[in-house]
Amino acid sequence: MPAAGERALVLGGGGSTGNAWLIGVITGLFDAGLEVAEADLIIGTSAGATAAAQITSATPAELLAAILAAAPQPRTGPVQPGAGRVPVGPVADHLERTSRIIAVANDAADMRRRMGAAALEMDAGSGGSVHGPWRANVAARLPSPHWPETTMLITAVDARTGEPVVFDRHSGVDLVDAVAASTASGLPWHIGENRYIDGGYRRNENADLAAGYNRVLVLSPFGGRSRHPQEWGMQLATQVDALRARGSRVETIFPDSSSEHMFGANAMDLSLRPAAARAGYNQGRARSEQLGEFWR
């Protein structure tokens, strides 16, 4: 784990629309004079892992322009740059399947083990045919295949053990593979003999990894919510309380009420990406003055 520093940027999971919203917020802040991509630490989870890799190798304006220029795609269309990994089967089926696993799990560790076992079972029936094309898709949406000099943490979960994993440039794993692992919400991602599932199964935001940083800015497409029982402590509020108890100043940005419908069950609807990016941009601009003193 890197030594604590001054500023940390946390980019939570949120599917295809969540990635677009994250890029929009970061661009809105940038255009208002706040370059949050220059944080000392960037933590990326699932769609936020894609965004983390993108903002460290391209300008916010370029990333936003690419989202707005993309032709609208249906929910079941091909994966577009910046999108999260499409779950196996329809989104509703994916949510129902994972909800059943959450309901019978004893705790967060048990849930992760069960999620990994389910992913491995699906993988055994897939024949591995999707892995080559999926890696090419992930690589295509990253402006650079190289880890940045900025300290960046990409979260995932070991599918066989259920143990959380944090990749960085010293892990010996290509950036493309780290992002592919963090976005593996359906089939597990293969790295050598290892198998990984989505970093969101650790937590949606993983803001706790910013412990010791003086200022922590959290962007959460899911609004800090979690599908897991309160007593598991996986909600963002629990992470924020712990950070503040250790002396960090923490600010959060969530989608506003007018854009909440683009997340959750609609998070993989590629046709909503431009609208999500615009909503994020407007929020970034609106919050910039309030966050100015905090971030600078």
Secondary structure by P-SEA (a helix, b strand, c coil): ccccccbbbbbbbbcaaaaaaaaaaaaaaaaaccccccccbbbbccaaaaaaaaaacccaaaaaaaaaacccccccccccccccccccccaaaaaaaaaaaaaacccaaaaaaaaaaaaaaaaaaacccaaaaaaaaaaaacccccccccbbbbbbbcccccbbbbbcccccccaaaaaaaaacccbbbbcccbbbccccccccccccccccccbbbbbbcccccccccccccccaaaaaaaaaaabbbbbbbccccccccccccccccccaaaaaaaaaaaaaaaaccccccccc
